[in-house]
Amino acid sequence: MVEGVREVTSYTWDSEVIKAQGLVMVDFWAAWCAPCRIVSPTVEELAKEYIGKVKFMKLNTDENPDIASRYKIMGIPTLMFFKDGSTLDSIVGAVPKQQLKAKIDSLLNTSGV
């Protein structure tokens, strides 16, 4: 994983995402997914820009199908946002960096992170 982006698994999900304080973005992805490879560098850039403000995680849906199923992930990449264990929002598909920045900024502003 790249600096600022950490891998999360079924075993670490609760401690890394559900019990985390503040805003967490989880990138649900798989190795075979071309759009996931397109969005990955954007997620890495955002992780550097929002260091200390947002926690960025990646979850491989093939290796952790229980978590993907729990959150009804039907298409990847899915970028899901959590705050203090609650799901706030999600974006499905490879979207432009500006759209992700706008979503993060609005969640930071409205959630009081």
C-alpha positions as MATLAB code, in Angstrom:
seq = 'MVEGVREVTSYTWDSEVIKAQGLVMVDFWAAWCAPCRIVSPTVEELAKEYIGKVKFMKLNTDENPDIASRYKIMGIPTLMFFKDGSTLDSIVGAVPKQQLKAKIDSLLNTSGV';
ca = [
       0.000    0.000    0.000;
       1.003    3.588   -0.590;
       1.635    6.126    2.165;
      -1.634    7.323    3.628;
      -3.684    4.380    2.310;
      -3.993    1.246    4.422;
      -5.407   -2.164    3.629;
      -8.376   -3.322    5.680;
      -9.647   -6.899    5.915;
     -12.551   -8.734    7.511;
     -10.347   -9.214   10.579;
      -9.412   -5.554   10.953;
     -12.684   -3.997    9.724;
     -14.168   -3.211   13.138;
     -11.004   -1.706   14.619;
      -9.961    0.215   11.472;
     -13.359    1.457   10.242;
     -16.232    0.933   12.675;
     -14.358    2.040   15.811;
     -12.375    4.775   14.040;
     -12.978    8.368   15.056;
     -13.610   10.887   12.307;
     -14.086   10.457    8.575;
     -12.986    7.208    6.917;
     -13.108    6.508    3.182;
     -13.017    2.859    2.116;
     -12.161    1.945   -1.480;
     -13.849   -1.397   -2.285;
     -11.822   -2.876   -5.155;
     -10.515   -6.060   -6.828;
      -7.316   -6.828   -8.724;
      -9.143   -7.706  -11.968;
     -11.167   -4.457  -12.006;
      -9.893   -1.958  -14.604;
     -11.916    1.014  -13.240;
     -10.467    0.229   -9.794;
      -6.963    0.634  -11.222;
      -8.038    3.950  -12.748;
      -9.354    5.376   -9.448;
      -6.530    4.021   -7.270;
      -3.965    6.777   -8.051;
      -6.638    9.396   -7.309;
      -7.328    7.810   -3.918;
      -3.578    7.832   -3.206;
      -3.303   11.528   -4.127;
      -6.275   12.393   -1.919;
      -4.778   10.434    0.979;
      -1.721   12.695    0.825;
      -3.827   15.862    0.518;
      -6.121   14.991    3.434;
      -3.513   13.474    5.763;
      -4.642   13.932    9.344;
      -8.207   14.795    8.257;
      -9.467   11.620    6.587;
      -8.448    7.992    7.011;
      -8.146    6.177    3.653;
      -8.587    2.401    3.503;
      -8.746   -0.201    0.711;
     -10.720   -3.441    0.941;
     -10.239   -6.205   -1.638;
     -13.774   -7.514   -2.277;
     -12.518  -10.875   -3.595;
     -10.539  -11.550   -0.414;
     -13.201  -10.119    1.965;
     -16.598  -11.002    0.446;
     -18.346  -10.911    3.844;
     -17.712   -7.169    4.236;
     -18.650   -6.445    0.609;
     -21.874   -8.393    1.120;
     -22.650   -6.664    4.435;
     -22.577   -3.270    2.696;
     -24.339   -4.545   -0.452;
     -21.450   -3.672   -2.758;
     -22.849   -4.464   -6.210;
     -20.259   -2.697   -8.368;
     -16.636   -1.730   -7.929;
     -14.939    0.515   -7.378;
     -17.242    1.700   -4.617;
     -15.913    4.451   -2.372;
     -17.817    4.419    0.907;
     -17.594    7.079    3.597;
     -17.964    6.366    7.314;
     -17.893    8.558   10.392;
     -17.687    7.120   13.896;
     -18.858    3.737   12.578;
     -21.858    5.007   10.628;
     -22.160    4.948    6.855;
     -22.480    8.488    5.496;
     -22.416    8.112    1.716;
     -20.915    6.215   -1.216;
     -19.808    6.771   -4.790;
     -19.825    3.921   -7.311;
     -17.493    3.896  -10.298;
     -14.331    5.653  -11.361;
     -15.096    9.329  -10.879;
     -12.914   12.413  -11.431;
     -10.704   13.627   -8.597;
     -12.664   16.894   -8.314;
     -15.888   14.984   -7.678;
     -14.217   13.009   -4.880;
     -12.684   16.172   -3.398;
     -16.089   17.870   -3.422;
     -17.666   14.885   -1.645;
     -14.896   14.731    0.978;
     -15.028   18.489    1.572;
     -18.807   18.445    1.992;
     -18.608   15.519    4.437;
     -15.837   17.220    6.413;
     -17.865   20.432    6.596;
     -21.205   18.836    7.490;
     -19.931   16.142    9.823;
     -17.837   18.440   11.980;
     -14.698   16.353   11.554;
];
